[in-house]
Amino acid sequence: MSKPTSNSKREFLKGAAALSAASGMLAAGVSIAPRELLAQVLDTGIREDSTLNKVRKEGVLRIGYSQTGPWFYKDAKTGELGGIYKDVCDRLCKELEIKADYKEVTFANATVGLRKGDYDLYGSSLTYTIPRALTVNYVGPLYSKGSLLLIHKDNAAKFKSVTDFNSENVTFSITAGASEEPRIPVIWPKSKLVTTTGQVTLGAEPVRAKRADAWMSGDSDVILFAKRNSAWATVFAPDQPIDKRPNTWAVRYGDPEWKAFLDFWGAFVVVNGEMDRLFKHHMEKLGAA
């Protein structure tokens, strides 16, 4: 029989010390659940000031969100919160064995509230832009989406190609703080821009009132809105999303443990097909509403 190496001896002694410490706590009559006891014995290497450590100790994760179907939305009849990322947030908290504390915020204040510490995770649909990436730390990504244009049916004949929107006679409507706001002047530099505040879908109102020619938003948002407002709304080139980008969660900079944990947990829900399943489920649910 070969002799154990010095490394295996050290591992054996570390294990024995851990068991001894656990036995000592139990013998002393310390009232600690087995799972909590093991957590005290093992050294995880997670910094004390990390959000990952904090939420596990406090048992609560504060999650910021903005309403935009199918990602995060409130049921019009019940007021209950639902959506793709809502379900994913719930699953994350369930597996961490903690509670979720949801805080609604406008897109214009989404990254501001995160940096101020109003919540520990922005769990809504946040499309990647460089200005945002310079202020908050993107997670994942969990998903991706492009943008589409919603136009009034009465004006549909005016636009034959996407280049037709690059005109001084074209006005875009956009929700303040949405990722499309800084992108429109780059894609269509000759066009004009008006903004609305509040929920993302309010950006479609100037198009309905014919004060704007097109509302640009996430592809899934525009498709669902057009289905619900088919009397006047139509989607321009629905099979040709514009400027596809990562669409995902965000956290504050300076917390590598929290970011690393969410990154790989996010990879898990992507790889096992959960993200695709939830996207299909909520698109069908809202499309039939």
VMD Tcl script that draws the C-alpha trace (Angstrom):
set ca {
  {0.00 0.00 0.00}
  {1.46 3.36 -1.02}
  {2.00 6.07 1.54}
  {-0.26 9.13 1.39}
  {1.32 12.22 -0.15}
  {1.88 15.39 1.88}
  {-1.00 17.04 0.01}
  {-3.43 14.25 0.84}
  {-2.28 14.41 4.48}
  {-3.04 18.11 4.60}
  {-6.49 17.57 3.08}
  {-7.16 14.79 5.59}
  {-6.11 17.01 8.52}
  {-8.26 19.90 7.21}
  {-11.24 17.58 6.98}
  {-10.63 16.21 10.44}
  {-10.36 19.72 11.85}
  {-13.65 20.69 10.24}
  {-15.41 17.67 11.66}
  {-13.89 18.33 15.06}
  {-15.09 21.94 15.00}
  {-18.58 20.86 14.02}
  {-18.66 18.23 16.75}
  {-17.50 20.77 19.29}
  {-20.30 23.18 18.38}
  {-22.91 20.46 18.68}
  {-21.47 19.17 21.95}
  {-21.58 22.68 23.35}
  {-25.30 22.74 22.70}
  {-25.15 25.47 20.06}
  {-28.57 25.68 18.40}
  {-27.62 25.79 14.71}
  {-29.22 23.94 11.80}
  {-26.91 21.42 10.06}
  {-26.78 23.49 6.86}
  {-25.89 26.68 8.74}
  {-23.37 24.77 10.82}
  {-21.58 23.49 7.74}
  {-21.50 27.01 6.28}
  {-19.69 28.24 9.40}
  {-17.13 25.46 9.23}
  {-16.27 25.82 5.55}
  {-14.35 28.82 4.23}
  {-16.10 29.92 1.02}
  {-13.70 32.72 0.18}
  {-16.58 35.14 -0.44}
  {-15.83 38.61 0.87}
  {-17.95 39.76 3.81}
  {-19.00 42.91 1.94}
  {-20.07 41.04 -1.20}
  {-23.74 41.20 -2.15}
  {-23.67 37.41 -2.50}
  {-22.71 37.08 1.13}
  {-25.16 39.78 2.21}
  {-28.25 38.33 0.54}
  {-27.50 34.87 1.91}
  {-27.21 36.24 5.43}
  {-30.24 38.54 5.22}
  {-32.36 36.12 3.21}
  {-33.60 38.84 0.84}
  {-32.56 39.97 -2.65}
  {-33.69 43.47 -3.70}
  {-34.53 43.43 -7.41}
  {-35.23 46.48 -9.55}
  {-37.43 46.14 -12.63}
  {-39.18 48.19 -15.32}
  {-42.36 47.08 -17.04}
  {-41.92 45.80 -20.57}
  {-43.70 42.69 -21.82}
  {-42.90 39.87 -22.11}
  {-39.94 40.37 -19.74}
  {-41.58 42.07 -16.74}
  {-45.24 43.08 -16.67}
  {-48.26 43.39 -14.40}
  {-51.45 41.51 -15.15}
  {-54.10 44.11 -16.03}
  {-56.81 42.21 -14.14}
  {-55.00 40.98 -11.04}
  {-52.04 43.38 -10.77}
  {-49.79 40.35 -10.32}
  {-46.22 40.69 -11.56}
  {-45.08 38.25 -14.24}
  {-42.75 37.83 -17.20}
  {-39.73 35.94 -18.50}
  {-37.17 37.62 -16.27}
  {-39.62 37.71 -13.34}
  {-39.77 33.90 -13.50}
  {-35.98 33.69 -13.76}
  {-35.56 36.02 -10.75}
  {-37.99 33.88 -8.77}
  {-36.03 30.75 -9.65}
  {-32.74 32.36 -8.64}
  {-34.14 33.31 -5.23}
  {-35.71 29.89 -4.75}
  {-32.41 28.13 -5.42}
  {-30.57 30.55 -3.12}
  {-33.30 29.90 -0.50}
  {-34.02 33.62 -0.11}
  {-36.95 35.97 -0.76}
  {-37.28 38.48 -3.60}
  {-38.09 42.12 -2.87}
  {-39.22 43.76 -6.12}
  {-38.90 47.52 -6.67}
  {-40.37 49.16 -9.80}
  {-38.39 51.91 -11.54}
  {-38.55 53.69 -14.89}
  {-35.99 52.85 -17.56}
  {-34.67 56.40 -17.29}
  {-33.70 55.75 -13.65}
  {-32.84 52.05 -13.91}
  {-29.05 52.32 -13.79}
  {-29.18 55.33 -11.44}
  {-31.15 53.38 -8.84}
  {-28.76 50.44 -9.14}
  {-25.68 52.63 -8.59}
  {-27.35 54.35 -5.61}
  {-27.94 50.98 -3.98}
  {-31.75 51.05 -4.20}
  {-31.56 47.40 -5.27}
  {-28.83 44.77 -5.65}
  {-29.83 43.46 -9.08}
  {-31.56 45.11 -12.01}
  {-33.49 42.07 -13.18}
  {-35.48 43.56 -16.04}
  {-34.77 43.70 -19.74}
  {-31.64 45.89 -20.12}
  {-30.26 46.05 -23.66}
  {-26.52 46.55 -24.03}
  {-25.17 49.99 -24.87}
  {-21.67 51.36 -24.22}
  {-22.91 54.32 -22.10}
  {-24.77 51.87 -19.84}
  {-21.82 49.49 -19.72}
  {-19.61 52.32 -18.48}
  {-21.84 52.77 -15.42}
  {-23.21 49.29 -14.59}
  {-21.85 45.76 -14.90}
  {-23.85 43.59 -17.30}
  {-24.60 39.98 -16.30}
  {-24.54 37.01 -18.65}
  {-25.95 37.71 -21.17}
  {-29.15 35.79 -20.51}
  {-30.76 36.61 -23.86}
  {-30.54 38.90 -26.89}
  {-32.97 40.89 -29.00}
  {-33.11 43.33 -31.85}
  {-35.37 46.33 -32.35}
  {-38.39 46.77 -34.60}
  {-40.40 49.76 -35.82}
  {-44.10 50.20 -35.13}
  {-45.92 52.45 -37.61}
  {-49.51 53.56 -38.18}
  {-51.38 51.57 -40.81}
  {-52.44 54.79 -42.50}
  {-48.76 55.63 -43.13}
  {-47.51 52.18 -44.06}
  {-47.33 52.97 -47.79}
  {-44.75 55.70 -47.12}
  {-42.02 53.22 -46.16}
  {-40.68 50.62 -48.55}
  {-37.25 50.10 -47.01}
  {-35.47 50.82 -43.75}
  {-33.50 53.60 -45.44}
  {-36.75 55.51 -46.04}
  {-36.79 56.39 -42.34}
  {-33.59 58.40 -42.71}
  {-35.31 61.65 -43.65}
  {-35.93 65.08 -42.17}
  {-39.62 64.38 -42.70}
  {-39.59 61.35 -40.39}
  {-40.08 61.60 -36.63}
  {-39.27 58.75 -34.27}
  {-40.92 58.27 -30.89}
  {-38.90 56.72 -28.08}
  {-39.24 56.18 -24.35}
  {-36.73 58.28 -22.40}
  {-33.93 56.09 -21.08}
  {-34.57 53.24 -23.53}
  {-31.54 51.80 -25.30}
  {-32.89 52.95 -28.66}
  {-32.71 56.63 -27.68}
  {-28.96 57.08 -28.45}
  {-29.04 54.58 -31.30}
  {-31.64 56.26 -33.53}
  {-29.45 59.32 -34.35}
  {-26.67 56.94 -35.37}
  {-28.81 54.70 -37.60}
  {-31.02 57.49 -39.03}
  {-29.07 60.77 -38.55}
  {-31.45 62.91 -40.62}
  {-34.60 61.99 -38.70}
  {-36.20 63.81 -35.75}
  {-36.85 62.44 -32.29}
  {-39.56 62.90 -29.64}
  {-39.47 61.19 -26.25}
  {-42.08 59.99 -23.77}
  {-41.65 59.12 -20.11}
  {-42.88 56.18 -18.06}
  {-43.52 52.66 -19.29}
  {-41.91 51.59 -22.55}
  {-45.16 51.10 -24.48}
  {-46.13 54.74 -23.94}
  {-43.65 55.47 -26.72}
  {-46.25 54.17 -29.18}
  {-48.82 56.86 -28.32}
  {-47.34 59.62 -30.56}
  {-47.53 57.15 -33.48}
  {-51.20 56.39 -32.75}
  {-51.89 60.14 -32.62}
  {-49.85 60.63 -35.81}
  {-47.45 63.03 -34.10}
  {-44.63 60.61 -34.91}
  {-44.01 58.21 -37.78}
  {-42.42 55.28 -35.94}
  {-41.89 53.89 -32.47}
  {-38.66 51.93 -32.08}
  {-38.42 49.36 -29.32}
  {-37.41 45.76 -28.60}
  {-38.64 43.24 -31.18}
  {-40.81 41.25 -28.76}
  {-42.29 44.43 -27.25}
  {-43.29 45.80 -30.66}
  {-44.74 42.51 -31.92}
  {-46.92 42.06 -28.84}
  {-48.07 45.69 -28.87}
  {-49.05 45.45 -32.55}
  {-51.12 42.32 -31.88}
  {-53.04 44.10 -29.14}
  {-53.58 47.25 -31.23}
  {-54.10 45.72 -34.65}
  {-56.84 48.25 -35.51}
  {-54.23 50.91 -36.24}
  {-50.72 49.52 -35.56}
  {-48.48 47.47 -37.80}
  {-44.84 46.33 -37.63}
  {-42.42 47.38 -40.35}
  {-40.40 44.39 -41.62}
  {-41.18 42.15 -38.60}
  {-38.80 39.45 -39.84}
  {-35.83 41.86 -39.99}
  {-34.88 42.99 -36.43}
  {-32.53 45.97 -36.35}
  {-29.23 46.12 -34.43}
  {-29.47 42.90 -32.40}
  {-27.79 43.16 -28.97}
  {-27.42 41.31 -25.64}
  {-30.44 41.83 -23.40}
  {-29.88 40.93 -19.80}
  {-29.47 41.87 -16.10}
  {-27.03 44.28 -14.45}
  {-25.27 44.77 -11.10}
  {-22.95 47.40 -9.66}
  {-19.25 47.39 -10.45}
  {-16.81 46.36 -7.72}
  {-18.36 43.07 -6.58}
  {-16.56 40.25 -8.46}
  {-18.05 37.42 -6.38}
  {-21.63 38.51 -7.04}
  {-20.95 39.10 -10.73}
  {-19.16 35.75 -11.18}
  {-21.93 33.87 -9.39}
  {-24.67 35.44 -11.55}
  {-22.69 34.99 -14.76}
  {-22.38 31.24 -14.35}
  {-25.87 30.80 -12.94}
  {-27.09 32.70 -15.99}
  {-25.11 30.37 -18.26}
  {-26.89 27.47 -16.53}
  {-30.44 28.71 -17.33}
  {-29.40 29.45 -20.91}
  {-27.70 26.09 -21.51}
  {-30.52 24.01 -20.04}
  {-33.09 25.72 -22.28}
  {-35.00 27.53 -19.53}
  {-34.65 30.94 -21.22}
  {-36.00 29.69 -24.55}
  {-38.86 27.86 -22.83}
  {-39.90 30.95 -20.84}
  {-39.65 33.22 -23.89}
  {-41.98 30.96 -25.87}
  {-44.39 30.59 -22.93}
  {-44.80 34.33 -22.25}
  {-44.94 35.34 -25.93}
  {-47.80 32.87 -26.42}
  {-49.48 33.94 -23.19}
  {-49.40 37.66 -23.96}
  {-50.11 37.18 -27.67}
  {-53.35 35.41 -26.80}
  {-54.36 37.97 -24.16}
}
mol new
graphics top color blue
foreach p $ca { graphics top sphere $p radius 0.5 }
foreach p [lrange $ca 0 end-1] q [lrange $ca 1 end] { graphics top cylinder $p $q radius 0.2 }
display resetview
